[in-house]
C-alpha cells in the first residue's frame, strides 16, 4: 500500500473539510455531492483514482442506507425489495 501521508497539510485538510460540508449540504437537498468530493480527493489530497472512488463510495454508503431506512414505511405491504 502506498504511503500518502506526505500530501496531507493543514490547508489540504481544511479544503477537504469544506468540500465534505458542501457535499453533505448538496446531497441532503438534491444529490450530486460527488461532484465536489471526488475532485477534492483526487487533486487536493492526491489520492489515486481508484482509491478516491472507493473512499467516496464508502463515505456515501451510510447516507444511502439511512435514507432507505427512513423511507421504509412508504413501501407497500407485501412488496419484496
C-alpha positions in Angstrom: 0.0 0.0 0.0 1.3 3.4 -0.9 2.1 6.0 1.8 0.1 9.2 1.1 0.8 11.0 4.3 3.2 13.5 2.6 0.2 15.0 0.7 -1.7 15.9 3.9 -1.2 19.5 5.1 -3.4 21.7 7.2 -4.6 23.6 4.2 -5.5 20.4 2.4 -7.4 19.2 5.4 -9.3 22.5 5.6 -10.2 22.3 1.9 -11.2 18.6 2.4 -13.4 19.6 5.3 -15.1 22.4 3.4 -15.7 20.1 0.4 -17.2 17.5 2.8 -19.6 20.1 4.3 -20.5 21.4 0.9 -21.1 17.9 -0.5 -23.2 17.0 2.5 -25.4 20.0 2.0 -25.7 19.2 -1.7 -26.6 15.6 -1.0 -29.2 16.5 1.6 -31.0 18.8 -0.9 -30.7 17.2 -4.3 -27.7 14.9 -4.5 -24.6 15.4 -6.6 -22.1 15.9 -3.7 -19.7 13.5 -5.5 -19.1 16.3 -8.0 -17.4 18.1 -5.1 -15.7 15.3 -3.1 -14.2 13.2 -5.9 -12.1 16.0 -7.4 -11.1 17.1 -3.9 -9.9 13.6 -3.1 -8.0 13.4 -6.5 -6.4 16.8 -6.9 -6.2 18.3 -3.4 -5.5 15.2 -1.3 -3.6 13.4 -4.1 -5.3 10.0 -3.9 -5.0 7.7 -6.8 -8.3 7.5 -8.9 -9.3 4.0 -7.7 -8.7 4.9 -4.0 -10.6 8.2 -4.4 -13.6 6.4 -5.9 -13.6 3.7 -3.2 -13.3 6.3 -0.5 -16.1 8.4 -2.0 -18.4 5.4 -2.3 -17.8 4.2 1.2 -18.5 7.8 2.5 -21.9 7.9 0.7 -23.0 4.4 1.6 -24.2 5.2 5.2 -26.3 8.1 3.9 -27.9 5.8 1.3 -28.7 3.2 4.0 -30.1 5.8 6.3 -32.3 7.2 3.5 -33.6 3.7 2.7 -34.3 3.1 6.4 -36.1 6.4 6.7 -38.4 5.7 3.7 -39.1 2.1 4.6 -42.7 2.9 5.6 -43.6 4.1 2.1 -43.1 0.6 0.6 -46.5 -1.0 0.1 -47.2 -4.1 2.2 -46.3 -7.4 0.6 -43.8 -5.9 -1.8 -40.5 -7.7 -1.8 -37.5 -5.4 -2.1 
